[in-house]
């Protein structure tokens, strides 16, 4: 049990040294990620539609 408590104390000490992002940085990064996900989803959806049409035309 003492090893577990030692580990938890070390984790707490490390978390105090972490450089956490500010709220503005976090919101900015989240916005960029959401926009990129939407863009890539649209691109992949369009590619899927094009390939589906091609396959349907080839197969008949």
Biopython code that builds the backbone (N, CA, C, O; Angstrom):
import numpy as np
from Bio.PDB.StructureBuilder import StructureBuilder

atoms = [
    (1, "UNK", "N", (0.824, -1.198, 0.000)),
    (1, "UNK", "CA", (0.000, 0.000, 0.000)),
    (1, "UNK", "C", (0.870, 1.264, 0.000)),
    (1, "UNK", "O", (0.484, 2.290, -0.561)),
    (2, "UNK", "N", (2.028, 1.182, 0.625)),
    (2, "UNK", "CA", (2.897, 2.362, 0.689)),
    (2, "UNK", "C", (3.463, 2.706, -0.691)),
    (2, "UNK", "O", (3.719, 3.874, -0.986)),
    (3, "UNK", "N", (3.657, 1.678, -1.544)),
    (3, "UNK", "CA", (4.141, 1.944, -2.904)),
    (3, "UNK", "C", (3.090, 2.705, -3.707)),
    (3, "UNK", "O", (3.412, 3.604, -4.483)),
    (4, "UNK", "N", (1.831, 2.329, -3.507)),
    (4, "UNK", "CA", (0.752, 3.008, -4.229)),
    (4, "UNK", "C", (0.664, 4.459, -3.796)),
    (4, "UNK", "O", (0.529, 5.348, -4.636)),
    (5, "UNK", "N", (0.738, 4.711, -2.503)),
    (5, "UNK", "CA", (0.670, 6.092, -2.002)),
    (5, "UNK", "C", (1.875, 6.901, -2.483)),
    (5, "UNK", "O", (1.749, 8.081, -2.807)),
    (6, "UNK", "N", (3.041, 6.259, -2.527)),
    (6, "UNK", "CA", (4.222, 6.943, -3.043)),
    (6, "UNK", "C", (4.049, 7.321, -4.500)),
    (6, "UNK", "O", (4.429, 8.414, -4.920)),
    (7, "UNK", "N", (3.465, 6.398, -5.277)),
    (7, "UNK", "CA", (3.213, 6.671, -6.689)),
    (7, "UNK", "C", (2.237, 7.828, -6.851)),
    (7, "UNK", "O", (2.460, 8.724, -7.665)),
    (8, "UNK", "N", (1.158, 7.811, -6.078)),
    (8, "UNK", "CA", (0.159, 8.888, -6.153)),
    (8, "UNK", "C", (0.787, 10.231, -5.793)),
    (8, "UNK", "O", (0.497, 11.240, -6.435)),
    (9, "UNK", "N", (1.626, 10.253, -4.794)),
    (9, "UNK", "CA", (2.296, 11.503, -4.404)),
    (9, "UNK", "C", (3.230, 11.999, -5.504)),
    (9, "UNK", "O", (3.308, 13.202, -5.757)),
    (10, "UNK", "N", (3.938, 11.079, -6.158)),
    (10, "UNK", "CA", (4.807, 11.469, -7.268)),
    (10, "UNK", "C", (3.998, 12.021, -8.445)),
    (10, "UNK", "O", (4.404, 12.986, -9.091)),
    (11, "UNK", "N", (2.864, 11.403, -8.710)),
    (11, "UNK", "CA", (1.997, 11.888, -9.795)),
    (11, "UNK", "C", (1.517, 13.295, -9.485)),
    (11, "UNK", "O", (1.540, 14.166, -10.354)),
    (12, "UNK", "N", (1.089, 13.518, -8.270)),
    (12, "UNK", "CA", (0.637, 14.871, -7.873)),
    (12, "UNK", "C", (1.759, 15.897, -8.054)),
    (12, "UNK", "O", (1.529, 16.997, -8.557)),
    (13, "UNK", "N", (2.964, 15.531, -7.643)),
    (13, "UNK", "CA", (4.096, 16.447, -7.768)),
    (13, "UNK", "C", (4.366, 16.764, -9.238)),
    (13, "UNK", "O", (4.642, 17.912, -9.585)),
    (14, "UNK", "N", (4.287, 15.756, -10.096)),
    (14, "UNK", "CA", (4.527, 15.977, -11.529)),
    (14, "UNK", "C", (3.431, 16.859, -12.131)),
    (14, "UNK", "O", (3.716, 17.736, -12.946)),
    (15, "UNK", "N", (2.186, 16.628, -11.730)),
    (15, "UNK", "CA", (1.081, 17.420, -12.279)),
    (15, "UNK", "C", (1.185, 18.896, -11.885)),
    (15, "UNK", "O", (0.701, 19.765, -12.611)),
    (16, "UNK", "N", (1.809, 19.180, -10.748)),
    (16, "UNK", "CA", (2.002, 20.577, -10.350)),
    (16, "UNK", "C", (3.026, 21.273, -11.239)),
    (16, "UNK", "O", (3.007, 22.496, -11.374)),
    (17, "UNK", "N", (3.927, 20.488, -11.850)),
    (17, "UNK", "CA", (4.967, 21.059, -12.712)),
    (17, "UNK", "C", (4.531, 21.199, -14.167)),
    (17, "UNK", "O", (5.235, 21.800, -14.978)),
    (18, "UNK", "N", (3.375, 20.645, -14.490)),
    (18, "UNK", "CA", (2.894, 20.684, -15.874)),
    (18, "UNK", "C", (2.529, 22.110, -16.248)),
    (18, "UNK", "O", (1.947, 22.844, -15.449)),
    (19, "UNK", "N", (2.872, 22.491, -17.462)),
    (19, "UNK", "CA", (2.503, 23.803, -17.978)),
    (19, "UNK", "C", (1.145, 23.676, -18.678)),
    (19, "UNK", "O", (1.072, 23.304, -19.850)),
    (20, "UNK", "N", (0.072, 23.990, -17.943)),
    (20, "UNK", "CA", (-1.275, 23.833, -18.473)),
    (20, "UNK", "C", (-1.601, 24.991, -19.415)),
    (20, "UNK", "O", (-1.177, 26.120, -19.169)),
    (21, "UNK", "N", (-2.352, 24.727, -20.496)),
    (21, "UNK", "CA", (-2.720, 25.809, -21.417)),
    (21, "UNK", "C", (-3.748, 26.740, -20.776)),
    (21, "UNK", "O", (-4.519, 26.350, -19.900)),
    (22, "UNK", "N", (-3.727, 27.977, -21.247)),
    (22, "UNK", "CA", (-4.737, 28.923, -20.777)),
    (22, "UNK", "C", (-6.072, 28.588, -21.439)),
    (22, "UNK", "O", (-6.129, 27.795, -22.379)),
    (23, "UNK", "N", (-7.124, 29.194, -20.945)),
    (23, "UNK", "CA", (-8.452, 28.940, -21.517)),
    (23, "UNK", "C", (-8.501, 29.350, -22.985)),
    (23, "UNK", "O", (-9.076, 28.640, -23.810)),
    (24, "UNK", "N", (-7.901, 30.493, -23.312)),
    (24, "UNK", "CA", (-7.901, 30.967, -24.701)),
    (24, "UNK", "C", (-7.143, 30.003, -25.614)),
    (24, "UNK", "O", (-7.589, 29.729, -26.728)),
    (25, "UNK", "N", (-6.014, 29.491, -25.157)),
    (25, "UNK", "CA", (-5.258, 28.520, -25.951)),
    (25, "UNK", "C", (-6.062, 27.243, -26.166)),
    (25, "UNK", "O", (-6.061, 26.670, -27.255)),
    (26, "UNK", "N", (-6.738, 26.811, -25.126)),
    (26, "UNK", "CA", (-7.531, 25.583, -25.204)),
    (26, "UNK", "C", (-8.711, 25.749, -26.159)),
    (26, "UNK", "O", (-8.996, 24.858, -26.960)),
    (27, "UNK", "N", (-9.385, 26.874, -26.076)),
    (27, "UNK", "CA", (-10.514, 27.135, -26.975)),
    (27, "UNK", "C", (-10.023, 27.239, -28.414)),
    (27, "UNK", "O", (-10.671, 26.723, -29.324)),
    (28, "UNK", "N", (-8.899, 27.892, -28.628)),
    (28, "UNK", "CA", (-8.348, 28.029, -29.979)),
    (28, "UNK", "C", (-7.972, 26.682, -30.577)),
    (28, "UNK", "O", (-8.289, 26.399, -31.732)),
    (29, "UNK", "N", (-7.298, 25.856, -29.794)),
    (29, "UNK", "CA", (-6.887, 24.541, -30.286)),
    (29, "UNK", "C", (-8.102, 23.661, -30.567)),
    (29, "UNK", "O", (-8.125, 22.933, -31.559)),
    (30, "UNK", "N", (-9.103, 23.724, -29.703)),
    (30, "UNK", "CA", (-10.320, 22.935, -29.901)),
    (30, "UNK", "C", (-11.055, 23.378, -31.158)),
    (30, "UNK", "O", (-11.577, 22.548, -31.901)),
    (31, "UNK", "N", (-11.098, 24.673, -31.394)),
    (31, "UNK", "CA", (-11.751, 25.203, -32.594)),
    (31, "UNK", "C", (-11.045, 24.714, -33.850)),
    (31, "UNK", "O", (-11.694, 24.286, -34.804)),
    (32, "UNK", "N", (-9.724, 24.776, -33.851)),
    (32, "UNK", "CA", (-8.960, 24.314, -35.011)),
    (32, "UNK", "C", (-9.215, 22.833, -35.266)),
    (32, "UNK", "O", (-9.420, 22.426, -36.409)),
    (33, "UNK", "N", (-9.203, 22.034, -34.220)),
    (33, "UNK", "CA", (-9.437, 20.595, -34.374)),
    (33, "UNK", "C", (-10.828, 20.333, -34.934)),
    (33, "UNK", "O", (-10.979, 19.522, -35.847)),
    (34, "UNK", "N", (-11.837, 20.996, -34.409)),
    (34, "UNK", "CA", (-13.216, 20.796, -34.890)),
    (34, "UNK", "C", (-13.349, 21.189, -36.357)),
    (34, "UNK", "O", (-13.989, 20.474, -37.129)),
    (35, "UNK", "N", (-12.758, 22.306, -36.751)),
    (35, "UNK", "CA", (-12.834, 22.745, -38.143)),
    (35, "UNK", "C", (-12.127, 21.750, -39.060)),
    (35, "UNK", "O", (-12.643, 21.411, -40.125)),
    (36, "UNK", "N", (-10.954, 21.284, -38.653)),
    (36, "UNK", "CA", (-10.236, 20.310, -39.478)),
    (36, "UNK", "C", (-10.993, 18.990, -39.601)),
    (36, "UNK", "O", (-10.990, 18.373, -40.667)),
    (37, "UNK", "N", (-11.633, 18.557, -38.534)),
    (37, "UNK", "CA", (-12.427, 17.327, -38.591)),
    (37, "UNK", "C", (-13.570, 17.485, -39.581)),
    (37, "UNK", "O", (-13.837, 16.570, -40.360)),
    (38, "UNK", "N", (-14.243, 18.614, -39.567)),
    (38, "UNK", "CA", (-15.347, 18.857, -40.494)),
    (38, "UNK", "C", (-14.846, 18.885, -41.940)),
    (38, "UNK", "O", (-15.473, 18.310, -42.830)),
    (39, "UNK", "N", (-13.711, 19.556, -42.167)),
    (39, "UNK", "CA", (-13.155, 19.637, -43.527)),
    (39, "UNK", "C", (-12.776, 18.252, -44.037)),
    (39, "UNK", "O", (-13.135, 17.886, -45.156)),
    (40, "UNK", "N", (-12.053, 17.476, -43.227)),
    (40, "UNK", "CA", (-11.639, 16.147, -43.672)),
    (40, "UNK", "C", (-12.826, 15.214, -43.845)),
    (40, "UNK", "O", (-12.815, 14.369, -44.740)),
    (41, "UNK", "N", (-13.848, 15.347, -43.011)),
    (41, "UNK", "CA", (-15.054, 14.527, -43.171)),
    (41, "UNK", "C", (-15.748, 14.861, -44.487)),
    (41, "UNK", "O", (-16.237, 13.962, -45.172)),
    (42, "UNK", "N", (-15.798, 16.138, -44.847)),
    (42, "UNK", "CA", (-16.410, 16.543, -46.110)),
    (42, "UNK", "C", (-15.611, 16.011, -47.299)),
    (42, "UNK", "O", (-16.188, 15.536, -48.277)),
    (43, "UNK", "N", (-14.298, 16.091, -47.212)),
    (43, "UNK", "CA", (-13.446, 15.580, -48.294)),
    (43, "UNK", "C", (-13.629, 14.074, -48.449)),
    (43, "UNK", "O", (-13.808, 13.583, -49.564)),
    (44, "UNK", "N", (-13.585, 13.342, -47.343)),
    (44, "UNK", "CA", (-13.759, 11.896, -47.416)),
    (44, "UNK", "C", (-15.157, 11.519, -47.898)),
    (44, "UNK", "O", (-15.312, 10.556, -48.649)),
    (45, "UNK", "N", (-16.167, 12.260, -47.478)),
    (45, "UNK", "CA", (-17.529, 12.012, -47.947)),
    (45, "UNK", "C", (-17.654, 12.237, -49.448)),
    (45, "UNK", "O", (-18.306, 11.459, -50.144)),
    (46, "UNK", "N", (-17.032, 13.297, -49.943)),
    (46, "UNK", "CA", (-17.068, 13.574, -51.384)),
    (46, "UNK", "C", (-16.321, 12.487, -52.163)),
    (46, "UNK", "O", (-16.788, 12.038, -53.210)),
    (47, "UNK", "N", (-15.177, 12.073, -51.657)),
    (47, "UNK", "CA", (-14.428, 11.006, -52.332)),
    (47, "UNK", "C", (-15.238, 9.710, -52.348)),
    (47, "UNK", "O", (-15.245, 8.997, -53.352)),
    (48, "UNK", "N", (-15.910, 9.405, -51.255)),
    (48, "UNK", "CA", (-16.739, 8.209, -51.183)),
    (48, "UNK", "C", (-17.864, 8.272, -52.206)),
    (48, "UNK", "O", (-18.154, 7.281, -52.876)),
    (49, "UNK", "N", (-18.494, 9.428, -52.325)),
    (49, "UNK", "CA", (-19.580, 9.578, -53.295)),
    (49, "UNK", "C", (-19.067, 9.399, -54.726)),
    (49, "UNK", "O", (-19.715, 8.738, -55.537)),
    (50, "UNK", "N", (-17.921, 9.979, -55.034)),
    (50, "UNK", "CA", (-17.349, 9.863, -56.379)),
    (50, "UNK", "C", (-16.991, 8.415, -56.682)),
    (50, "UNK", "O", (-17.326, 7.905, -57.752)),
    (51, "UNK", "N", (-16.318, 7.752, -55.758)),
    (51, "UNK", "CA", (-15.936, 6.352, -55.987)),
    (51, "UNK", "C", (-17.162, 5.452, -56.084)),
    (51, "UNK", "O", (-17.168, 4.501, -56.865)),
    (52, "UNK", "N", (-18.195, 5.739, -55.306)),
    (52, "UNK", "CA", (-19.428, 4.956, -55.402)),
    (52, "UNK", "C", (-20.040, 5.083, -56.780)),
    (52, "UNK", "O", (-20.465, 4.087, -57.364)),
    (53, "UNK", "N", (-20.091, 6.315, -57.315)),
    (53, "UNK", "CA", (-20.636, 6.527, -58.663)),
    (53, "UNK", "C", (-19.789, 5.803, -59.710)),
    (53, "UNK", "O", (-20.328, 5.187, -60.630)),
    (54, "UNK", "N", (-18.473, 5.879, -59.571)),
    (54, "UNK", "CA", (-17.586, 5.200, -60.516)),
    (54, "UNK", "C", (-17.807, 3.683, -60.500)),
    (54, "UNK", "O", (-17.899, 3.048, -61.550)),
    (55, "UNK", "N", (-17.890, 3.127, -59.319)),
    (55, "UNK", "CA", (-18.074, 1.673, -59.205)),
    (55, "UNK", "C", (-19.433, 1.266, -59.771)),
    (55, "UNK", "O", (-19.543, 0.244, -60.447)),
    (56, "UNK", "N", (-20.467, 2.063, -59.496)),
    (56, "UNK", "CA", (-21.798, 1.747, -60.031)),
    (56, "UNK", "C", (-21.801, 1.797, -61.543)),
    (56, "UNK", "O", (-22.449, 0.973, -62.187)),
    (57, "UNK", "N", (-21.083, 2.756, -62.124)),
    (57, "UNK", "CA", (-21.025, 2.855, -63.576)),
    (57, "UNK", "C", (-20.208, 1.721, -64.198)),
    (57, "UNK", "O", (-20.531, 1.244, -65.286)),
    (58, "UNK", "N", (-19.157, 1.294, -63.511)),
    (58, "UNK", "CA", (-18.339, 0.197, -64.029)),
    (58, "UNK", "C", (-19.081, -1.123, -63.935)),
    (58, "UNK", "O", (-19.103, -1.896, -64.893)),
    (59, "UNK", "N", (-19.685, -1.385, -62.791)),
    (59, "UNK", "CA", (-20.377, -2.664, -62.560)),
    (59, "UNK", "C", (-21.675, -2.718, -63.343)),
    (59, "UNK", "O", (-22.047, -3.766, -63.869)),
    (60, "UNK", "N", (-22.342, -1.621, -63.418)),
    (60, "UNK", "CA", (-23.505, -1.609, -64.281)),
    (60, "UNK", "C", (-24.783, -1.419, -63.598)),
    (60, "UNK", "O", (-25.831, -1.394, -64.244)),
]
sb = StructureBuilder()
sb.init_structure("model")
sb.init_model(0)
sb.init_chain("A")
sb.init_seg("    ")
for serial, (resi, resn, name, xyz) in enumerate(atoms, 1):
    if name == "N":
        sb.init_residue(resn, " ", resi, " ")
    sb.init_atom(name, np.array(xyz, "f"), 0.0, 1.0, " ", f" {name:<3s}", serial, name[0])
structure = sb.get_structure()
